[in-house]
Amino acid sequence: MELDKAIKSRSSVKKFNSKKPDWRDIIECIDAARYAPMAGGNYTLKFILVDDSEKIRNIAEACQQPFVGTAHYIVVACSNPSRTTNAYGKQGEVFLRQQAGAAIENFLLKLEESGLSTCWVGYFVEEQIKHVLQIPENIQVEALFPIGFEYEKKKVKKAKIDLDNILYFNSYGEKKMRPPRKMNV
């Protein structure tokens, strides 16, 4: 699949069919996350691939979103902030979120290319997730991804927002690119 097609066709899926994905395909998607930029080359993101049905049920309860429990697998993305904050101080907290987002987007696009579906879940009770998966206190749970095959075929989707509504030139709010200045030679 071409990158442009993967970007435009990726969507959040909350209804999965009964077919169970091959866990090796999910691992290939996680592998794509390793190629995201990381501050100072400090890779801080970790992934937990969950297929235990009891743990999936408990994770769904912690998310308060029943569809999470219908997936055959859940991938949990976590970050260890210590290396980044030790290297960059308070600014390291910002870098941590940026690099987690970049790695997760690689993961999402690879899922799309692989024909797998998910929904980025950011609402959950972190303490419950940590308890279920035995995640240490100093590790941050970034997001959860229930993974499966989409129940119904995707409909062609339009752009979420017009480019004119999100693009400025040279300063915030400037909607037009100024013509280049003529140079006196």
Secondary structure, DSSP 8 states (H G I E B T S, - for coil): --HHHHHHH--B---B-S----HHHHHHHHHHHTTS--GGG---EEEEEE--HHHHHHHHHHHT-GGGGGSSEEEEEEE--HHHHHHHTTHHHHHHHHHHHHHHHHHHHHHHHHT-EE--B--S-HHHHHHHHT--TTSEEEEEEEEE-BSS-------SS-GGGT--SSSTT--S---------
